[in-house]
């Protein structure tokens, strides 16, 4: 489970880096490449979120009063 959490955080970090690059890039070809990479990273995060181990624990955590829903892209 720790490996999934670590990998998910790595993917989120990469997505943030790409988003920051997108804001500064003007060349269309590079912007398109960055957008494709961000879409790939989104799919990878979604795959981890759908993993049975992850989603089972997430449901338990979300059932605790005062714990909000994760923001999803």
C-alpha positions, 0 to 999 in steps of 0.5 A, spaced: 500 500 500 505 504 501 508 503 494 501 505 491 501 512 495 508 513 493 507 512 486 500 516 486 504 522 489 510 522 484 504 522 479 501 528 482 508 531 482 509 530 475 502 533 473 504 539 477 510 540 474 507 539 467 502 544 468 507 549 470 510 548 464 504 549 460 503 556 463 510 558 460 510 555 454 508 558 447 510 553 442 504 549 440 507 543 438 510 543 445 504 545 449 500 539 445 506 534 448 505 537 455 497 536 454 498 529 452 503 527 458 498 530 463 492 526 460 497 520 461 498 522 468 491 523 469 489 516 467 495 513 471 492 517 477 485 514 476 488 507 475 491 507 482 485 510 485 481 505 482 486 499 485 482 495 490 486 496 496 486 503 495 479 504 494 477 500 500 481 504 504 479 510 501 472 508 503 473 507 510 477 514 511 471 518 507 466 515 512 469 518 518 465 525 519 469 531 518 473 528 512 472 531 506 472 528 499 479 528 495 479 533 489 479 530 483 481 532 476 
